[in-house]
Amino acid sequence: MIKALDVMKAVQKVIKDRYPRYEVKLDFPDLDRQKTKTTIYIQTDNGELGNLTTSSDQCTMNLTVYIATKGDSSDVMSERVWDCFESIYALLRGNPSLDGVVADSMITDFDYYPSIMDNVSSQAVTFSLSVVYEKDFID
């Protein structure tokens, strides 16, 4: 049975396996505790269920992925955060099943933040990831 946390861990694993230099957390961004210059945070937003069979539902989970960078000049941070986003976008676009864990996933939108909470020594790109999987409700 796939659980919501399993889906989040699958996203974390796919990114971490490909980019071990980045810290990838299942958490909300906290710049004060961020130990590395670039950290990727995965946070669940919402989801919806639809009927599929008598023993399972189709679940669509929406995640927000934060790529937060800090501690360099604005130009360096901007290049770093956009490079990281483009790399992760290509990774997820080429592996929408998250190594076979889910049926499908798709990045639906993204936003750029030239500073985070008025902290000019930080930047971020956030993107929404919609993940579709089969959720069993009978063991």
Secondary structure as UniProt FT lines:
FT   HELIX           4..18
FT   TURN            20..21
FT   STRAND          23..25
FT   TURN            31..33
FT   STRAND          38..51
FT   STRAND          56..70
FT   HELIX           74..94
FT   TURN            96..101
FT   STRAND          104..113
FT   TURN            117..118
FT   TURN            120..121
FT   STRAND          122..136
//
